[in-house]
Amino acid sequence: MLLKQSSLLKQLNHCRFYGTKTRGYEFYENILGSPKYIVGPMVEQSELAFRILCRRYNAHLCYTPMFHARLFSDPDHGHKYRMDQWSTNPEDRPLIVQFCANDPNILLRAAKMVEDQCDAVDLNLGCPQHIAKKGKYGSFLQDEWELIYKMISTLDRELKIPVTAKIRIFESKEKTVEYAKMLVSAGAQLITVHGRLREQKGHLTGLADWTKIRAVKEAVKDRVPVIANGNILYHNDLKDCLLQTGADGVMSAEGLLYNPMLFDDKRKIPPISYDVAIEYLDICKQLRPKIITRPGIIKAHLFKFFHTCLPIFTDLREQLAKSYTLEEMEIITLELKNRLIQQKIRVEEYLMNNNDILLCQPKIRK
């Protein structure tokens, strides 16, 4: 056993320092640590401070926000974009940096800038928003398999670290499976499947189709790991998703924005919203002055943490909307905490009275 462990360490050291990339399950297990719970990429919302918070509560792997490869690597203005968008530290691992792109060379140029600060680079093939359609990236590339193949294979060939991909499904299970197989053939070493169609967004979001995720998993299971994404509102959904899809891990994005402790196996009920907000604000303060979390990002998180109680305290909602500094937001958060306590809302009463305004709750789409 000792000889085997010693041999494995030598292999890992060789992979990290002599340019031989780990691939597939070797990458998933030995570099990423076989992550089961994964923080998804969210534009301006899965920033370093939020990743730190999620890691404290059983997140095993984090993705950065989606970065625009052209803006990120622009010779003239890229520095400002990177200063605003990209930050990490030595404890922020394992970490996957996600880019959207539609040009292999621009994507490679951006990826080269981060390859020494992360464990993999992910290509976003799932963004369904109008801006992605206008910019021709994300899910609006999913019919251009030749271009996608070239982008993935270019990164696989040129980077020191693996390339991964996050996709959405097609109407057809067969086409979804062929799509995933193409990505693996191109060089993707891990695939995340969001079980929704490109059209499923906004008021048409609907439910994710876990059966198509399972079909992908069964098709590529001997080659690369598959991460499931979609329909994660409560902690119990994690187990159900893993069981029904057979996936290696499960990713949450929006669910974590409302409850960053969603992955915590020890927690029986959701956390108190103001406790989460205060901890998040403390992390933002601890990162300063080296890393400044932009006020707009902080504000967006607070609105989601407090989405159940701000409609009651409308004056605080207006104050939060007009706030510009972390200090102002902290004052509003503490005032909100005081008001909730004054109303004698207690955690112990939750199971009996269902006081949702106190706890972090998912946003249920009607």
C-alpha positions in Angstrom: 0.0 0.0 0.0 2.8 2.5 0.9 4.5 1.7 -2.4 1.3 2.4 -4.3 0.7 5.7 -2.4 4.3 6.8 -3.1 3.9 5.9 -6.8 0.7 7.9 -7.0 2.3 11.0 -5.4 5.1 10.8 -7.9 2.6 10.6 -10.7 0.7 13.6 -9.4 3.8 15.7 -9.0 4.8 14.8 -12.5 1.4 15.8 -13.8 1.4 19.2 -11.9 5.0 20.2 -12.6 6.1 18.5 -15.8 3.2 19.3 -18.1 1.4 15.9 -18.3 -2.3 16.6 -17.7 -4.4 14.3 -15.7 -7.6 13.3 -17.5 -11.1 12.0 -16.9 -11.6 10.3 -13.6 -7.9 10.7 -12.6 -8.4 14.4 -12.8 -11.8 14.3 -11.0 -10.5 12.1 -8.2 -6.8 13.2 -7.7 -7.0 16.9 -8.6 -10.5 17.9 -7.8 -10.9 15.4 -4.8 -14.0 13.6 -6.1 -16.4 16.6 -5.5 -20.0 15.7 -4.8 -21.4 19.2 -4.1 -20.4 21.9 -6.6 -21.0 25.7 -6.7 -22.1 26.6 -10.2 -20.9 29.6 -12.3 -23.1 32.7 -11.9 -22.4 36.0 -13.5 -21.2 38.4 -10.8 -22.5 36.1 -8.1 -20.1 33.3 -7.6 -17.3 35.7 -6.7 -14.5 34.9 -4.3 -16.3 36.1 -1.1 -19.4 33.9 -1.9 -17.2 30.9 -2.8 -15.5 31.2 0.6 -18.9 31.2 2.3 -20.1 28.2 0.4 -16.8 26.3 1.0 -17.3 26.7 4.8 -20.6 24.7 4.4 -19.5 21.7 2.5 -19.1 22.9 -1.1 -16.4 20.6 -2.5 -15.7 22.5 -5.8 -16.4 26.0 -7.0 -16.7 27.6 -10.4 -16.0 31.3 -11.0 -18.6 33.6 -12.6 -18.8 33.3 -16.3 -16.1 35.6 -17.8 -16.3 36.9 -21.4 -13.1 35.6 -23.0 -12.7 38.6 -25.4 -13.1 41.2 -22.6 -11.0 39.2 -20.2 -8.0 39.0 -22.7 -8.4 42.4 -24.4 -4.9 43.9 -24.8 -6.2 47.5 -24.2 -9.0 47.2 -21.6 -8.7 43.6 -20.3 -6.8 44.7 -17.1 -9.8 46.7 -15.8 -12.2 43.9 -16.7 -10.0 41.4 -14.8 -9.7 43.7 -11.8 -13.5 44.1 -11.6 -14.3 40.4 -12.2 -11.5 38.0 -11.3 -10.0 37.3 -7.9 -8.8 34.3 -6.0 -6.5 33.3 -3.3 -4.4 30.2 -2.3 -7.3 28.7 -0.3 -9.7 29.0 -3.2 -9.2 25.4 -4.5 -10.3 23.3 -6.2 -11.4 26.0 -8.7 -12.7 26.0 -12.2 -12.7 29.2 -14.2 -15.5 29.5 -16.8 -15.4 31.5 -20.0 -17.9 32.2 -22.7 -16.4 32.5 -26.2 -16.9 31.8 -29.9 -13.3 32.0 -31.1 -10.7 29.3 -30.3 -7.8 31.7 -30.3 -9.4 34.3 -28.1 -10.6 31.6 -25.7 -7.1 30.2 -25.5 -5.6 33.6 -24.9 -8.0 34.2 -22.0 -7.5 30.7 -20.6 -3.7 31.0 -20.6 -4.1 34.0 -18.3 -5.6 31.8 -15.5 -4.2 28.3 -16.0 -1.7 28.7 -13.2 -4.4 29.9 -10.7 -7.0 27.2 -11.2 -7.5 23.5 -11.8 -9.4 23.6 -15.1 -11.0 25.9 -17.6 -14.7 25.5 -18.5 -16.4 26.5 -21.7 -19.9 27.9 -21.1 -22.3 26.3 -23.5 -25.4 26.8 -21.4 -26.2 30.5 -21.0 -29.7 31.0 -22.4 -30.0 34.8 -21.9 -30.6 37.3 -24.7 -27.1 38.8 -24.3 -25.7 35.3 -25.1 -27.8 35.2 -28.2 -26.7 38.7 -29.3 -23.0 37.8 -28.6 -23.3 34.3 -30.1 -22.1 32.3 -27.1 -23.4 30.0 -24.4 -26.3 27.8 -25.4 -26.6 29.7 -28.7 -23.6 27.8 -30.0 -25.1 24.4 -29.3 -25.8 23.7 -32.9 -22.3 24.7 -34.1 -20.6 21.5 -33.2 -17.6 22.1 -35.5 -16.8 25.4 -33.7 -17.3 23.9 -30.3 -15.1 20.9 -31.1 -12.3 23.3 -32.2 -12.5 25.4 -29.1 -12.5 22.4 -26.8 -9.7 20.6 -28.7 -7.6 23.8 -28.8 -7.7 24.1 -25.0 -7.1 20.4 -24.5 -4.0 20.6 -26.7 -2.6 23.9 -25.5 -3.3 24.3 -21.8 -1.4 22.8 -18.9 -4.7 22.0 -17.2 -7.9 20.2 -18.3 -10.8 21.7 -20.2 -14.4 21.0 -19.1 -17.8 22.0 -20.5 -21.2 23.0 -19.2 -24.1 22.3 -21.5 -27.9 22.3 -21.8 -29.9 19.5 -23.2 -31.7 19.1 -26.5 -35.4 18.0 -27.0 -34.1 14.7 -28.1 -32.3 12.4 -25.7 -30.3 10.9 -28.5 -29.1 14.2 -29.7 -28.1 15.2 -26.2 -26.1 12.1 -25.8 -24.3 12.6 -29.2 -23.6 16.2 -28.2 -21.9 15.0 -25.0 -19.9 12.3 -26.8 -18.7 15.0 -29.2 -17.4 17.1 -26.3 -15.6 14.1 -24.8 -14.0 13.3 -28.2 -12.9 16.9 -28.5 -11.1 16.7 -25.2 -13.5 17.7 -22.4 -12.5 16.0 -19.2 -15.7 16.6 -17.3 -19.2 17.6 -18.4 -21.9 19.4 -16.5 -25.4 18.9 -17.8 -28.1 21.4 -17.0 -31.2 19.4 -17.6 -33.1 22.2 -19.3 -33.6 23.3 -22.9 -32.2 26.6 -24.1 -35.7 27.9 -24.2 -36.4 27.1 -20.5 -35.6 30.5 -18.9 -37.5 33.2 -17.0 -41.2 32.5 -16.7 -40.7 29.4 -18.9 -38.0 27.9 -16.7 -40.0 24.8 -15.8 -38.4 21.6 -14.4 -35.1 20.2 -15.4 -35.2 16.7 -17.1 -33.0 14.4 -15.0 -33.6 11.5 -17.3 -31.5 13.1 -20.1 -28.7 13.7 -17.5 -28.8 10.0 -16.7 -28.6 9.2 -20.4 -25.5 11.3 -20.8 -23.9 9.7 -17.7 -24.6 6.2 -19.0 -23.1 7.1 -22.4 -19.8 8.5 -21.2 -19.4 6.9 -17.7 -16.3 5.0 -18.6 -14.5 8.1 -20.0 -15.3 11.3 -18.0 -17.3 12.3 -14.9 -20.7 13.9 -15.3 -22.1 16.6 -13.0 -25.9 17.1 -12.8 -27.5 20.6 -12.6 -31.1 21.7 -12.2 -34.1 21.3 -9.8 -32.0 21.8 -6.6 -34.1 23.9 -4.1 -33.6 22.0 -0.8 -30.9 19.8 0.7 -33.0 16.6 0.1 -33.0 17.4 -3.6 -29.2 16.7 -3.7 -29.6 13.1 -2.8 -32.6 12.6 -5.1 -30.7 14.1 -8.0 -27.6 11.9 -7.5 -29.8 8.8 -7.2 -31.9 9.5 -10.2 -29.2 10.7 -12.5 -26.3 8.5 -11.4 -24.1 11.6 -11.8 -20.8 11.8 -10.0 -21.7 15.2 -8.4 -24.5 17.7 -8.3 -24.2 21.4 -9.0 -26.4 24.2 -7.6 -26.4 27.8 -8.7 -29.5 29.8 -8.0 -30.4 27.6 -5.0 -27.2 28.6 -3.3 -27.9 32.3 -3.8 -30.9 32.0 -1.5 -29.2 29.5 0.9 -25.4 29.3 0.7 -25.5 26.5 3.3 -27.6 24.3 1.0 -24.8 21.6 0.9 -24.4 21.3 4.6 -25.3 17.7 5.5 -25.5 18.5 9.2 -28.2 21.2 8.9 -31.8 20.0 9.4 -33.5 23.4 8.7 -32.3 26.3 6.6 -30.1 28.9 8.3 -31.3 32.3 9.7 -31.0 34.8 6.9 -29.4 37.6 8.8 -26.7 35.2 10.2 -25.8 34.2 6.6 -25.7 37.9 5.6 -23.5 38.9 8.5 -21.1 36.1 7.8 -20.9 37.0 4.1 -20.3 40.7 4.9 -17.5 39.7 7.4 -15.8 37.7 4.6 -16.0 40.8 2.3 -14.4 42.9 5.0 -11.7 40.3 5.7 -10.7 40.3 2.0 -10.0 44.0 2.0 -7.9 45.9 1.1 -6.3 43.4 -1.3 -9.6 42.2 -2.8 -12.6 44.5 -3.0 -16.0 42.9 -3.6 -18.0 45.4 -5.7 -21.0 46.9 -3.8 -23.4 45.9 -6.6 -22.4 42.2 -6.1 -22.8 42.4 -2.3 -26.2 44.1 -2.7 -27.5 41.5 -5.1 -26.6 38.7 -2.6 -28.3 40.5 0.3 -31.5 40.9 -1.7 -31.6 37.2 -2.3 -30.8 36.3 1.3 -33.6 38.5 2.5 -36.1 38.0 -0.3 -38.7 36.6 2.2 -38.6 39.5 4.7 -37.8 42.6 2.7 -41.4 42.8 1.3 -42.5 43.3 4.9 -39.8 45.9 5.8 -40.2 48.1 2.8 -38.3 51.0 4.2 -35.2 48.8 4.6 -35.7 47.4 1.1 -35.6 51.0 -0.2 -32.5 51.8 1.9 -30.8 48.7 0.6 -31.6 49.6 -3.0 -30.0 53.0 -2.5 -27.0 51.8 -0.5 -23.5 52.2 -2.1 -21.0 50.9 0.5 -20.5 47.7 2.4 -20.8 49.7 5.7 -24.2 51.0 4.7 -25.4 47.5 3.8 -24.1 46.2 7.2 -26.1 48.8 9.1 -29.2 47.8 7.2 -28.6 44.1 7.8 -28.2 44.7 11.6 -31.3 46.8 11.7 -33.2 44.0 9.9 -31.9 41.5 12.4 -33.1 43.7 15.3 -36.6 44.0 13.9 -36.9 40.3 13.3 -35.7 39.6 16.9 -38.1 42.3 18.3 -41.0 40.4 16.6 -39.8 37.4 18.7 -39.3 35.2 15.7 -37.2 32.2 16.9 -35.7 29.3 15.1 -37.4 26.9 17.4 -40.8 28.2 16.3 -40.1 27.4 12.6 -41.2 23.8 12.6 -44.4 24.8 14.5 -45.3 28.1 12.9 -43.4 27.9 9.5 -41.9 31.4 9.9 -40.3 31.5 6.5 -39.4 35.2 6.7 -36.7 34.3 9.3 -34.9 31.6 7.3 -33.1 31.3 4.0 -35.7 29.9 1.6 -35.5 29.1 -2.1 -37.5 31.3 -4.6 -40.2 29.2 -6.0 -41.1 30.1 -9.6 -44.8 30.3 -10.2 
